[in-house]
């Protein structure tokens, strides 16, 4: 594990040199990020953002989204796809949070032990480890490492996780090998690597900044 930790840190530093310090976007309030991430499931960032903005325009407060007619929410988020699933899911999460907390303010998660905060979020239907980690990391500055499609593919290919490890197992695994202070930057730079270089079908290995630190080229000889 020590060697894997050293390798993960070296990969992080190399990507930092190649790509610089990434900034995703201005942090959203946690409840906004939660809804946005639910909308992002099985779609791209452009459609997610279109649906999010359409929802906020039609129903300007999360209380109004929670209490709206289901069909109005489904119609507003249509650009994100799977509106018939995501609309009711968003409303149910908002209702459940309100029932438990009395409001839709999730700032209290910033003061909870990280595992308690993660468990609190993932108990809601439709909120998995990735969604919880995104809310905790990007909205609340907590040490959580989100594993999306790109992160999962790239970390398996370059040898930072066992190939047969599930996405769910990859979250705690990657958190155990990267230093907590690198989670935000490492997550974003690995995504960039996956989008621009380490493509799913035809990785551009000669152009890869971490080529010398990667296991994949060994498998293709």
Secondary structure, DSSP 8 states (H G I E B T S, - for coil): -HHHHHHHHHHHHHHHHHH-S----S---HHHHHHHHHHHTTS-HHHHHHHHHHHHHHS-SHHHHHHS-HHHHHHHTGGGS-HHHHHHHHHHHHHHHHHHHSSS--GGGGGS-HHHHHHHHHTSTT--HHHHHHIIIIIT--S-----HHHHHHHHHHTSS-TT--HHHHHHHHHHHS-GGGHHHHHHHHHHHHHHTS-SSS--GGG-TTGGG-SHHHHT-
